[in-house]
Every structure is written in structure tokens, then in C-alpha cells.
């Protein structure tokens, strides 16, 4: 059982529920995207929890049948557990903390600076993405969010720090 995945799944569900409840107070047009995103995050968190619970039940069933021992695990299970041991479990929780800091800094630095900074730091921590691909992803993310919130929903987005946007 991977406790960090289980905790992360429950944490994602809790965060999604918080954002869902908060978005219920928004105007109808502005609430659409946060509601969609919170439901998607909650479903992904539930999938993580379900996968871990299913894995626990499957291991228990196999051990009671006597068909599985710790030495005869499937090769893909061994590689997954080996990879999980090499990862640092605190990275996921640190990314969530970084996301909270990101939300706070949007009002201070503006959407563009905060988003680019958050993405650069998060992708540097994860370290599995080339910088070229990361740069393309950051530009596409910023463009899509601006298109959705400014173009589609017509909402004012603080793109720059308040000092420069006056």
C-alpha cells in the first residue's frame, strides 16, 4: 500500500470539495470553469484512492489463496514499487503547498508572473520534463487560460501586478 498516494488522493478530494463549495457563490457564468475543474480533480483523487484500495484488496485476496508470495510478484509490480521507493513522497505535498502560495501571489504579482513562476518551480521540482517542452507547455497553459477567462467568460484577470495594471 502506498500511503502517500492514498493521502494525496484524499487531500485532492478535500481541496476539490473546498473549491466546489467556494465556486457555488460565484456568478453563474464565472462558476462554470471552477466547478468543472473541481469535479475533475475530485474524480482523479477518487481514482487514486480507489486504485490503492483495490490494490490492497487484491493483495489480500491473493495472499489468502496462497497464490502470491513476496518473492513472486509480477515484474511490473516490482518496477512500480521500486520506482515508488526512489521518489520522494514529500514532493507531491510540496507541490500542493506551492499551489497555495501560487494562489496567494496572483493578487500580488499578477497572473502572468505567478503562473510562470509556479510552473517553472513545480516542473523543476518534478524534473521529468525537458525545459523546451516545459516552456511550450507554460506558454500554451497561459494562452488557454487567458483565452477561456478573458475571451470566453469575459472576466477580468489581473495579468500584471497591481502597480503596472493601473
Secondary structure, 3 states (H helix, E strand, C coil): CCHHHHHHHHHHHHHHHHHHHHHCCCCHHHHHHHHHHHHHHHHHHHHHHHHHHHHHHHHHHHHHHCCCCCCCCCHHHHHHHHHHHHCCCHHHHHHHHHHHHHHHHHHHHCHHHHHHHHHHHHHHHHCCCCHHHHHHHHHHHHHHHHHHHHHHCCCCCCCCCHHHHC
